[in-house]
Amino acid sequence: MSRRSPFDHYTLQPVRLEHLEQYNELLRYVFQVTSHDLQEVGYEKGELVRAKRPILRKADVIGWFDGEKLISQLAVYPCEVNIRGKVFPMGYLTGVGTYPEYASMGLMNELMKKGLEMMRSNGQWISYLFPYSIPYYRKKGWEIISDKMSFSLKDTQLPPRTKVEGFVKRKALNHKDIIRTYDHFARKTHGALIRDELAWEEYWRWENEEEHFAALYYNKKKEPAGCLFYKIAEDIFHIKEMFYLNQEARKGLWNYISAHFSMIEEVKGFSYKDEPIAFLLEDSEITETIQPYIMARIVDLENFLCACPFANPADKDFHFIVEDPVLEWNRGIFSLSFDREENLSVSRTPKGQPVCLDIQTLTTMLMGYRRPSYLASIERLQTDPKTLRILEQLIPQATPYFSDYF
């Protein structure tokens, strides 16, 4: 007697605007978002549902339905990210959830594979996500590529004022100079999101904008060069994010923070740069905590390798032997060869020495979060010493910056 697949009872289909209420109900249940939580960030009844409507218009959202009921879903948000100076289309995986009574049926496995297939067909060779379970997403081929650093310092540890030629002005959170400055910053910063209008809306989605301020640093030519998002509550200066185009702007923004000395007792904030705040302060005895933030996975390895900016051409051919837990097209041999004009070609026949690793390790290595030598030392990749040196020279030193949350 044949067994029916659990999939026979359900249908996989796009989640459309008519499913918006169900989409949000599932998200709120899975992530335990209460009405009180929504009120805390300034949402009135029904506002979040309306606010999410543009997501369903722009994103690829798919789900399993039990009859008319949406029971499992994910969304692929179309984004652009800077990878070493080159803008790549990226699929941001978000809105992932299944009602518990439908868990352990393999529904999400099928959804995730379908989502990755959609990314590939859309030319999104790489995918980012914010993990609610790092082990779960590692099993699906994602790996950590960036960190979020929390820090706190006392008012007495604020840096002394440094002479700069520019000045700081407070502006509206959506001021055109802020948008312009961030765009300039993102296009020169490895890993950063190129924010469109909808991405800026998501940036503030879970924040009460009325509590926040924006300080913008202008140089002596009155050109914007750095921005600080912050709020002040209970004698604490909270930094949401600080981004700047040069060290002058960084110093100018810290001058501005220090100018609040008489108003505050402590500064707390977040940083997404591979640059400990403590080292930049005269009194470095502060508290810093680093935690993994964003994971990524390569969706189409052959196309990603062909497009990926490398630091130096390899003087010898070599090939990756790759394992991927989900995507068959990422498995097997990928040979890299550079011609005399330093043009890269990728083939599926072995050339030179092998480098054995999985897609998770290859993603974090190519994105620069962990170096090849380190990954080899912890047995995440296997190759000979000479090929390892080639990898070190091939992959630039740059840790991804990513400060967004969807």
Secondary structure, DSSP 8 states (H G I E B T S, - for coil): -----GGGG-EEEE--GGGHHHHHHHHHHHTT--HHHHHHTT--TTHHHHHHHHHHHHSEEEEEEETTEEEEEEEEEEEEEEETTEEEEEEEEEEEEE-GGGTTSSHHHHHHHHHHHHHHHTT--EEEE--S-HHHHHHTT-EEEEEEEEEEEEGGGS------S-EEEEE-TT-HHHHHHHHHHHTTSTT-B---HHHHHHHTTTS-GGG-EEEEEE-TTS-EEEEEEEEEETTEEEEEEEEESSHHHHHHHHHHHHTTTTT-SEEEEEE-SSS-HHHHSSS---EEEEEEEEEEEES-HHHHHHH---SS--SS-EEEEEE-SS-GGGSEEEEEEE-TT--EEEESS--SEEEEEEHHHHHHHHTTSS-HHHHHHTTSEE--HHHHHHHHHHS-S---------
